[in-house]
Amino acid sequence: MTYEDTTARDGTTSQVTTIWAEELIEDEEMEKVSYFSLFPKLVYSSFLGRDFTGAEKEYTEILSRNTNRNSSNSISQNINVLEHPAYADIRTWLIKNLNNYRDNILNPKFDMEIYITESWVNYTNQNEKHHPHKHSNSYLSGVFYLNGIDDDTIQFYQDENLFDIETDKYNLYNCPSWNYPVSTGQLILFPSGIRHGVVTNTQNKTRISLAFNTFLKGKISDTRTIGLKI
């Protein structure tokens, strides 16, 4: 397997994965096959790197006493949990990650911010799951794991495939869904339009996650006819 540079219209370069056909099919002529991922959807991961404080654990427990029933689990009645002083340090860290996403992934030309609009806590008990869904009216969504379970994952779903073709070997290109491993203290950021969910919790342990939505603020573009400042 080799890697070759390819140049986009704006002059930037990226790598194309090149493999020999013998890795895919038996071919005596050893024809060369190339493929690359076009406009990939990014999943961002970061770890808090410390244990939760007593105040953070206590507030998570308090929130669990006032929940609304979701389709297959429960969510806190409070949908602005990151405004509480007990989660102040977590909020600061989450914003730091949003700024890192903005600066190193989006690389905006103008001054803009990704800010948190709503935040809540999900509680998934044994034999419960979180139904597949996506978040409307949001730019990026985040899930921060306050209490994971063994072999925990978040499941992302592919909405763009027009045909459901059965396969013997899944990869990033042909799979209808993908299980991404997660654990306590981990943050996952992803575009809000991606459907996601959680499979049934079979363990005698509550899976607790803090979820939030975001939106953009500032000058996004000054290009004629599509300029936008929010």
C-alpha positions as CSV (number, residue, x, y, z in Angstrom):
1,M,0.0,0.0,0.0
2,T,1.3,3.4,-0.9
3,Y,0.2,7.0,-0.5
4,E,0.1,9.7,-3.2
5,D,-0.5,13.4,-3.0
6,T,-3.5,14.8,-4.8
7,T,-4.1,18.5,-5.3
8,A,-7.5,20.2,-4.9
9,R,-8.8,23.1,-6.9
10,D,-7.7,25.6,-4.2
11,G,-4.1,24.3,-4.4
12,T,-4.2,22.2,-1.2
13,T,-2.9,18.7,-1.2
14,S,-4.1,15.5,0.5
15,Q,-3.2,11.9,0.3
16,V,-4.8,9.2,-1.8
17,T,-4.5,5.6,-0.7
18,T,-3.2,3.4,-3.5
19,I,-3.3,-0.4,-3.2
20,W,-2.4,-3.2,-5.5
21,A,-5.2,-5.1,-7.0
22,E,-4.0,-8.3,-5.5
23,E,-5.1,-7.0,-2.1
24,L,-8.7,-6.8,-3.5
25,I,-8.9,-9.5,-6.2
26,E,-6.7,-12.2,-7.8
27,D,-5.4,-10.5,-10.9
28,E,-2.3,-11.8,-12.7
29,E,-1.7,-8.4,-14.4
30,M,-1.5,-6.6,-11.0
31,E,-3.6,-3.6,-12.1
32,K,-3.3,-0.6,-9.9
33,V,-6.4,0.6,-8.1
34,S,-6.8,3.9,-6.3
35,Y,-9.4,5.3,-4.0
36,F,-9.8,8.1,-1.6
37,S,-12.4,9.5,0.8
38,L,-14.3,12.4,-0.6
39,F,-15.7,15.0,1.8
40,P,-15.5,12.8,4.9
41,K,-17.6,13.4,8.0
42,L,-15.4,14.0,10.9
43,V,-15.8,12.6,14.4
44,Y,-13.7,14.4,17.0
45,S,-12.6,12.7,20.3
46,S,-10.9,14.1,23.4
47,F,-10.4,12.9,27.0
48,L,-10.8,15.0,30.1
49,G,-7.8,13.3,31.8
50,R,-9.0,13.5,35.4
51,D,-11.5,12.0,37.8
52,F,-14.8,13.7,38.4
53,T,-15.1,15.9,41.5
54,G,-17.5,15.2,44.4
55,A,-19.5,18.3,43.3
56,E,-19.8,17.0,39.7
57,K,-20.9,13.6,40.8
58,E,-23.4,15.0,43.3
59,Y,-25.0,17.3,40.6
60,T,-25.2,14.3,38.2
61,E,-27.1,12.4,40.9
62,I,-29.4,15.4,41.6
63,L,-30.3,15.7,37.9
64,S,-31.2,12.0,37.8
65,R,-34.1,12.6,40.3
66,N,-35.9,14.9,37.8
67,T,-36.0,13.3,34.4
68,N,-38.4,13.0,31.4
69,R,-39.0,9.7,29.7
70,N,-37.4,9.6,26.3
71,S,-38.2,7.0,23.6
72,S,-36.1,4.3,25.3
73,N,-34.3,6.0,28.2
74,S,-34.5,9.1,30.3
75,I,-33.1,12.7,30.0
76,S,-32.8,15.4,32.6
77,Q,-35.6,17.9,32.8
78,N,-33.0,20.6,32.9
79,I,-31.7,21.3,29.4
80,N,-29.1,23.9,30.4
81,V,-27.1,21.7,32.8
82,L,-23.8,23.3,31.8
83,E,-24.9,26.6,33.3
84,H,-24.7,25.1,36.8
85,P,-21.6,26.0,38.9
86,A,-21.0,22.3,39.6
87,Y,-20.2,21.7,35.9
88,A,-18.3,25.0,35.4
89,D,-14.9,23.3,34.9
90,I,-16.4,20.8,32.5
91,R,-18.0,23.6,30.5
92,T,-14.7,25.4,30.3
93,W,-13.0,22.3,29.0
94,L,-15.8,21.6,26.5
95,I,-15.5,25.2,25.1
96,K,-11.7,24.7,24.8
97,N,-12.4,21.7,22.6
98,L,-14.9,23.6,20.5
99,N,-12.4,26.3,20.0
100,N,-9.8,23.7,19.0
101,Y,-12.2,22.3,16.5
102,R,-12.9,25.8,15.1
103,D,-9.2,26.8,14.8
104,N,-7.7,23.5,13.6
105,I,-10.5,21.9,11.6
106,L,-12.6,24.7,10.3
107,N,-9.8,27.3,10.0
108,P,-12.3,30.2,9.6
109,K,-11.2,33.3,7.8
110,F,-13.1,35.6,10.1
111,D,-13.7,35.9,13.8
112,M,-16.4,33.4,14.8
113,E,-17.5,31.3,17.7
114,I,-19.1,27.9,18.2
115,Y,-21.2,28.3,21.3
116,I,-23.3,25.9,23.4
117,T,-27.1,26.4,23.0
118,E,-28.5,23.5,25.1
119,S,-27.2,20.8,27.4
120,W,-28.7,17.8,29.2
121,V,-27.9,14.5,30.7
122,N,-29.0,11.1,29.4
123,Y,-29.6,8.1,31.7
124,T,-29.7,4.7,30.1
125,N,-30.3,1.8,32.6
126,Q,-30.1,-1.9,32.0
127,N,-32.2,-3.1,29.1
128,E,-32.6,0.4,27.8
129,K,-31.1,2.0,24.7
130,H,-31.0,5.4,23.0
131,H,-33.0,5.4,19.8
132,P,-31.3,6.6,16.5
133,H,-31.8,10.3,16.0
134,K,-30.2,13.5,14.9
135,H,-30.2,17.0,16.3
136,S,-32.0,19.7,14.4
137,N,-31.1,23.4,14.7
138,S,-27.6,22.7,15.7
139,Y,-24.2,22.9,14.0
140,L,-22.1,20.5,16.0
141,S,-23.4,18.1,18.7
142,G,-21.4,16.7,21.6
143,V,-21.6,13.7,23.9
144,F,-19.5,13.7,27.1
145,Y,-19.4,10.4,29.0
146,L,-20.0,10.8,32.8
147,N,-20.3,7.1,33.4
148,G,-19.6,4.6,30.6
149,I,-20.3,0.8,30.6
150,D,-18.0,-2.0,29.6
151,D,-17.3,-2.1,25.8
152,D,-19.3,1.1,25.4
153,T,-19.9,2.5,21.9
154,I,-21.9,5.2,20.1
155,Q,-23.4,4.1,16.9
156,F,-23.4,6.3,13.8
157,Y,-25.7,5.7,10.8
158,Q,-25.2,6.2,7.1
159,D,-28.1,8.0,5.5
160,E,-26.7,8.5,2.0
161,N,-26.8,5.0,0.7
162,L,-29.6,4.4,-1.8
163,F,-29.1,0.7,-1.9
164,D,-28.9,-1.8,1.0
165,I,-26.3,-4.2,-0.4
166,E,-25.4,-7.1,1.9
167,T,-21.7,-7.7,2.4
168,D,-19.4,-10.3,4.0
169,K,-16.8,-7.7,5.1
170,Y,-17.7,-4.2,6.2
171,N,-15.5,-1.1,5.8
172,L,-15.9,2.6,6.1
173,Y,-17.4,2.8,2.6
174,N,-20.0,0.0,2.6
175,C,-21.3,-0.1,6.2
176,P,-24.8,1.1,7.0
177,S,-23.7,2.0,10.6
178,W,-20.5,2.2,12.6
179,N,-19.8,1.5,16.3
180,Y,-17.3,4.0,17.7
181,P,-15.7,2.9,21.1
182,V,-16.2,5.4,24.0
183,S,-15.4,5.5,27.7
184,T,-15.9,7.5,30.8
185,G,-14.4,11.0,30.6
186,Q,-14.4,11.0,26.8
187,L,-15.9,13.8,24.6
188,I,-17.2,13.1,21.1
189,L,-18.1,15.9,18.7
190,F,-19.8,15.4,15.3
191,P,-22.0,17.2,12.8
192,S,-25.5,17.4,14.2
193,G,-27.1,16.0,11.1
194,I,-25.5,12.6,11.5
195,R,-27.9,10.0,12.9
196,H,-26.6,8.3,16.0
197,G,-27.8,6.2,18.9
198,V,-26.9,3.6,21.5
199,V,-27.6,-0.1,21.5
200,T,-29.3,-1.8,24.4
201,N,-27.4,-1.6,27.7
202,T,-27.2,-5.3,28.9
203,Q,-25.2,-4.5,32.1
204,N,-26.4,-3.8,35.6
205,K,-25.0,-0.3,35.4
206,T,-26.4,3.1,34.3
207,R,-24.8,4.6,31.3
208,I,-24.7,8.4,31.8
209,S,-23.8,11.0,29.1
210,L,-23.9,14.7,29.0
211,A,-25.1,15.9,25.5
212,F,-25.2,19.4,24.1
213,N,-25.9,21.3,20.9
214,T,-24.1,24.3,19.4
215,F,-24.5,27.1,16.9
216,L,-22.3,29.7,15.2
217,K,-21.8,33.3,16.1
218,G,-19.9,36.0,14.2
219,K,-18.9,36.6,10.6
220,I,-19.0,33.4,8.6
221,S,-18.5,34.8,5.1
222,D,-18.4,38.1,3.2
223,T,-18.6,36.5,-0.3
224,R,-21.1,38.3,-2.5
225,T,-24.7,36.9,-2.3
226,I,-23.8,34.3,0.4
227,G,-22.2,36.6,3.0
228,L,-23.4,36.0,6.5
229,K,-22.9,37.4,9.9
230,I,-24.9,36.0,12.9
